Amino acid sequence: MRKLDKEEAALKNSVERGEWRSAHSTGKELQRYIQSARMTLRKNSRINIRLSENDLQAIQTKAIQEGLPYQTLIASVLHKYVTGRLKIA
């Protein structure tokens, strides 16, 4: 497991001190969140993509640093881009 950065460590310590409380959601609201998560995480399409060997190795290295499978990292980057959460300069 990778070492926590300062922000992650602060959050962990805060949780361990009991400073967090569970958010109470209605059953209807909870079901909406569950459905949204399922639809977001559903992977029902497959693609093939050609990359240079150097790019693939760099992606695999980044994925190892993040503790993720490299295909998950690629899917995450693409998802963030298409949803507007990742901007390319």
WOHUVEN-V591475 format. One record per residue. N is the residue number from 1. RES is the residue in one letter. NEAR is the number of other ideal C-beta (glycine too) atoms within 8 Angstrom. Layout:
n->[N:N]
res->[RES:RES]
near->[NEAR:NEAR]
This chain:
n->[1:2:3:4:5:6:7:8:9:10:11:12:13:14:15:16:17:18:19:20:21:22:23:24:25:26:27:28:29:30:31:32:33:34:35:36:37:38:39:40:41:42:43:44:45:46:47:48:49:50:51:52:53:54:55:56:57:58:59:60:61:62:63:64:65:66:67:68:69:70:71:72:73:74:75:76:77:78:79:80:81:82:83:84:85:86:87:88:89]
res->[M:R:K:L:D:K:E:E:A:A:L:K:N:S:V:E:R:G:E:W:R:S:A:H:S:T:G:K:E:L:Q:R:Y:I:Q:S:A:R:M:T:L:R:K:N:S:R:I:N:I:R:L:S:E:N:D:L:Q:A:I:Q:T:K:A:I:Q:E:G:L:P:Y:Q:T:L:I:A:S:V:L:H:K:Y:V:T:G:R:L:K:I:A]
near->[2:6:3:6:6:5:6:8:9:8:8:9:8:9:9:6:6:5:5:6:3:4:4:3:7:5:6:6:8:9:8:8:9:8:8:8:8:8:7:6:6:6:5:3:4:3:4:4:4:3:7:5:6:6:8:10:8:8:12:9:8:10:12:7:7:8:6:8:6:11:6:9:13:9:9:9:9:8:8:9:10:6:6:6:5:7:4:4:2]
